[in-house]
Every structure is written in structure tokens, then in C-alpha cells.
């Protein structure tokens, strides 16, 4: 796979008015309508950010500009998604939500539920189980079937799993929503390796996460709640996204 340009210098975002939680999303390119609900609502005690290459969006969240220097929106959007430690300073927690999703529970309430389930609230990742599959091998098969992964990428991922004797049914997580308690160096290193895998193996960030967690013995927690009880996803159907892309091309 071709290498990417050097990573952009990311902004350093710090809490305002004592907020200890940052809620954020990404909107780069023009492959679907913008969703202002992906960052919660104002006035709930957390800071809200949208990382974007657009000059203006209909949201009260803070826009954080990201310039595409050749990475393309698929890679560029995953830098803040997967590597919040590069960006957020002074926050205890961060919650990421895809633009194609909306919160059913306010993020502050989600955080209270996370802390209730895990009273010790260790630093690291808090993950949602995948709703249909429990196996990174099966996820790779599905990505190949749907055309989300090339034959070369598929062979590279399978070779990695084979060489590591990575077991089947070792867990799979949905990355529509990512929760992290900040401050763990092992998790920060995991995030960097995860981002690097987008150019070394596959752009599908769900596929390699279980292997990375296992191979690095990285601390993490798997939440008992299903994502669909806390967030709605997807809110834009494939047909709606295609119509939007066509309208932008015609415009």
C-alpha cells in the first residue's frame, strides 16, 4: 500500500469552563449530509468539537479545521478518531461518535453509566461489542465480500493473523462510538499502531483492533450495553448518502 504524507500538526484542545469531557465527531469531504447531533447538545457540561475541512457548518460545536494534504478524508478523519491523545490536553474523558450516528443518551449520562459499571474507572479504552460478529477473521471476510478491502489488503491481514496464531472468535468491536479515559501510555501507543495500520494493512479500522489489543496486552473494558441503546446508527441510508453525493457533484 502507498505511504501517506507526513501526519499534519494537530491542534491542542484544552477544557473550557472546567469541562473534563470532550465529545467530538469528524466531517471531512462530502460523502453524506452533515449531522449536528453527533456531538450532543450545548450546555451539558462538556466541550464539543467537529474536525472538518469545511469553513462553516450548522452547529454550535467548535469547528476544528483539518487541511487535506493528500491523505484523503478517509485517513485524515481517523487521525482524531483513533488518536485523541495527540489533540486533547487536560480532559479526563473523550467520546467520539461518527457523523452518521446520533446520541440517544446525552454523553454526560453515558459517562455516568460507564462509571457506574466500572467504578474504578481505569484509564484506557471502553468498547462496544459488535452487534453481529465476534471474530476479526470473519470481519475481514465480510470487508472483502463488500469490496471494502482489496485482495492484497485481505492477504496482508490474513497473513498477520496467521503468523500470530490469532484465534477466531476473540472479540470484535463497533467503532461508531469510541470512549477513552485519557492518560494511559499503553493506550496511546495502541492508538498510534492502530492509525499506522490504516496504511500498512487496511483502512477498515475495526478489523485490526482485536489483534492490536491482544498482541499488546492493552488494558481495555468491554461495555455490557449495546451501542444501539445509547446511540442510533446509521441515520443516513446508503441510498441517502448516494443521493447526497450525486447532488454535490451536480452542484
N, C-alpha and C positions, 0 to 999 in steps of 0.2 A: 504494500500500500504506500502511496506517496506520502512524504512527510508534510507536516503542516508548517506554516510560518511561525516565527518565534511568538510565544504567548504575549498577548497585549498586557501592558501595565494596567492593573486593575485598581479602581478607586478604593480608598479605605473608608468604610462607613462606620460611624460611631453612633451610640444611642443618643436620642433626643429626649429631653424631659424625663430622664430616669428610666426609659424603657429598657427591659432586659431581654425582650423577644423581638426578633426581626422576622417578618413574613414577606416572602418575595416570589416573583414569577419572572418569566422571560418572554419577550415578544420581539422576535427578530425575523426579518423577511416579511413575506406577505402570503403565507400559505393557508391562513384561516383568519376569521374575524378576531379582533381584539376583545378580550374578556376582562372587564374591570373587576369582576368578582373574585378573581384568582388571588387577590391579596387581602381578602377580608374587608372590613369596613373601618372607617376612621373613628377615633375617639374611644377605642377599647384598650388602650394602654400598651400597644405595641407599635413598632415602626413598620412601614410598608414601602416596598420598593418594586419597581419594574425595570429590568435590564432590557434595553431596547436600542435599535438603530433608527427609530422614528423620532422626529423632532417634537411631536405633540401627540398625546393620546388622551381619550376621555376618561381620566382617572384622577383621584385625589392623592394617589400614592406618589412617592417621589420617583421621577424618572432618572435612571442611571444610564447615560449614553455609552454604548459599546460600538466601536468602529470595526467594520469587517475589513480586514487587511488581506483577505484571500482565504480565510478559514472556511467561509460559508456559514450560514446561520445554524446549521445542524451542529457543527463543532463549537462555534462561538457561544451558543446558548448553553452548552453543557459545562462551560467553564464556571460560571456562577452556580449552576445547578449542582455540580459534583464537588466543587472546591470552595465552599463558603469560608473556609479558614483563610483564604487569600484576601478576603474582602471585608468581613465583618469583625470589627475590633470592639471589645467591651460588652458584647452580647453574651448572655448565658445560653440562649437557645436560638435556633433558626428553624423556620419551617418553609420549605419550598413546595409550591403547587404549580402544576402545568397550566398553561393558558387555556387548555381545553378541559378544564375542570372548575368546579366552584365548591366552596365550603358549605356543608350542611350544618356543621357546628362552627361557631366562631373559634378562630385559632387560640384565643386565650382559654376557652373552655376545653379545647383539645389538649392543651398543655396541662391543664389541671387533671384531666383523665389519665394522661401519661404518667404524671407524678403519683396519682393515686395507685396505679397498677405497679409502679416501680418507685416506692417511697424513698429508696436510697438515691434515685435519680443519677446514676453514674454517667460520666461523660462518654460520648460516643454516639453511634447511630441507633435509631429506633425505627424498625422496619415493619411494613405490612406484608403479610403473605400474599402471594399471587392467588388470584381468585379461581384459576382453572388448573394450573400446573404446579408441580413441586420439584421440578427437575430442570437443571440448566442444559442438560443434553437435549431434552425434549424442546426446550425453548429455542435452541439452535436449529433443530429440525424445523420448527414452525417458522422461524425467521427465513430460512432458506425457501420453504414452500411458498411463503407470501412474497418473496422477492426482496425482502429487507436485508438480505445478506447474499453476497456473491459466493460462487463455488469456492473461490480462493479463500475468502474470509472464513467460510464454513470449515474448510480443511484445516486452516490455521487454528481455529478454536478447538476443533476435534483433536488435533494433534497435541494441543496444550493439555486438554483433559486426559488424553491417553497417557501422555508422558508422566503426569502427576498421579495417575491411577485415581482420578477424581471420581467418587462414587455417584451413581444415579440416585435420584430422589433425596438429594442432600439439601433441599430447600430452594425456593425461588421467590423473589420479592418484587412487588409492583412499585415502580419508581415515579408514579404520577405525583405522589406526595412523599417528601423526604424530611425527616425530623432529625435534628442533631443537637445534642448538648455539646457546647464548644469546650475546647481546652485539652483534648486528648491527642498527644503527638502521634500515637499509633493510628488513630482515625485520620488525622491529617495526611499521614503517609499513604494510607489506603486510598484516600481521595485522589492524591496525585497519581498513584498507579492506575486507578480507575479511569481518570481522564486520559492518561497516556495510552490506555488500551483502545481508545477510540480510533487511533491512527495505527497502532501496532497490530490490532486484531479485527475489531468490528465496531461500527458506530452504534450498535444496539446496546445501550448501557445496562440492560437487565441481564444479558447473557453471562457476563464475566463476574458480576458482583458476588455470587455464591462461591465461586472458585477463589476470588481475591480474599474474601472473609476467611475461608478455610485455610488457604495457604499462608496467610499472615497471622492466623490465630487472633484476629482483630476483635476486640470487645464490641458487642452489639446486643441489642434486645429486640425480640420479635413480639410485636404487639398482639394481644388477643383479639382486639377489634378488627373487623374487616373494613377496608378503606371505604366501601360503599355506605357504611353507616356514618361516616364523618365527612365524606365529600362525594359529589356527583361527578362521574366521568364515564364516557365523554359527553360533552354538551353540544359539540358540533359533529354531525354525522359525516362520513366520508363524502356523501353527495353534497352536503352543505359546504364542506371545505373546497370541493372541486368547483362548485358554482362560484364561490368567492374568488378563487384563483383565476377562473375564466373572466370574471368581471374586472379584475385588476389588470389582466393582460389586455382586455379590450379597451380599458380606460386609458 
